[in-house]
């Protein structure tokens, strides 16, 4: 796979190019250029739809956690220690049943 070093001017580049290419950044900071996924023919199962709803709830929990300064400080501290993103840890806690927003 070819590797490039981006000029600092483009350090935050991400999104859609043309209509079928996507630039995205991995948690480790690498930028990936890939083909945009075509989901138009995919029929989701009941289990997939239920999981999609649960993931939406996990995202809502992470947003609520970010709005609470004490809880968010906890996630930021843990994220730094584990080299992860705070939002990912909040989502993981939601799936594990750990609710810090009491």
C-alpha positions, 0 to 999 in steps of 0.5 A, a space after each residue: 500500500 502506498 504511503 504519503 505524508 500530508 502537508 500540515 495544511 491538510 492534517 484534518 482532511 476527511 470526507 467524500 471526494 468526487 462521488 465514490 471515494 472516501 478519505 477517513 482517519 483511523 484512530 492511530 492517525 493514518 489517513 485512508 482513501 477507499 471506495 465509498 460503500 454501496 449499501 443500496 441493495 443491502 436488506 438488514 435483518 431484524 437483529 441488525 436493525 436492533 443492533 443499529 438501534 442499540 448503537 444509536 442509544 450508545 451514541 446518545 449515552 456518549 453525547 450525554 456523558 460528554 455534556 457532564 464535565 465530571 463524567 467526561 473528565 473520567 473518560 478522557 483520563 481513561 482514554 489517555 491511559 488506554 490510548 483510545 478515544 473517550 467516546 469509544 470508551 463511553 460507547 463500550 461502557 453502554 454496551 457493558 451496562 456501566 452507566 456513569 450518568 446517575 
